[in-house]
């Protein structure tokens, strides 16, 4: 009876280990396939720490002067959070 219990416990440990190995390998394949099929997306520029905060006149987000997109309008330097906001400001 004791041998049967030990064998059952060993079998349970074996299946738990086998499941762990299979899920780890499957997760690795899944990540590898995702990285191959997904086109490389353009990375957003990393914002720099520091600098004064200015408000974007289009969307109202406060942006650091060190990382903002700048444009001079009527002799005044205006700060934007992105090129899209700068282009919208041009139209307006």
N, C-alpha and C positions, 0 to 999 in steps of 0.2 A: 504494500500500500504506500509506504514511504517512497519507494523508488518511482512509483507512478506519479506521485505529487512532484518530485524533483524533476522528472522528465517533462511534466506539464509546465512547470515554471521555466525550465530552460527553453522549451518551445515558445513560450510567451515572450521571453527576452529576445530570442532569435527573430521572431516576427516583428517585434518592436524595432529592433536594430535594422532589419531589412526595410521596413517602412521608412525609417529615417533616411537611409541611404537612397532609396528611390525618390523620395520627395526632394532631397538635396540635389540630386542629379537632374530631376525634372525642372526645378527652379533655375538651375544653371543654364539648361538648354533654352528655357523660356526667355531668360534675360538675353542670351546670345541671339536668339531669333528676333527679339524686339529691337535690339541695337542694329541688326543688319537690315531690317525692313523699314525702320523709321528713318526718313531723310533727316539729315542733320539740320536742326533748327537754328536759326541765328540766335546767338546769345545776346541777352540784353546787356548793355554796358554796366559794369559794376559801379555802383555809386561810391563816390569818394566821401570820406568822413571829414567833416569840418566845413568851414565856410559859413557865410551868412545865409539865412533862409529868405527866399523871395517867393511871392505867390504868383503862380501861373495865371495870366489874365483870361485864359480860355476855360480851363477846367477847375481852377481854384486850388490846385494842389500846391503845397509848399515844397519847394525844391532848393537844394543847396546850390549856391552860386558856383561852387567848384565843379559840379556835375551837370549843370543846366545847359540847355541849348539856348544860345544867345542871339539876339538880333537887335540892331540899333534902329529905332523908330523915332523920327523927328529929333535926332540928337540924343535920345534917351535910350539907355541899354535896358532891354526887356528880357526877362528870363522865362524860359518855357521848360516843361517837363519832358517834352518829346518833340521830334520833328513834325509829327502829325498835328500837335497843338500849334506849332509855329506856322504850319501851312494853313490851318483853319484861321489863324489870326490874320494872315495875309489876305484871305478872301473877305473877311469881315470889314 
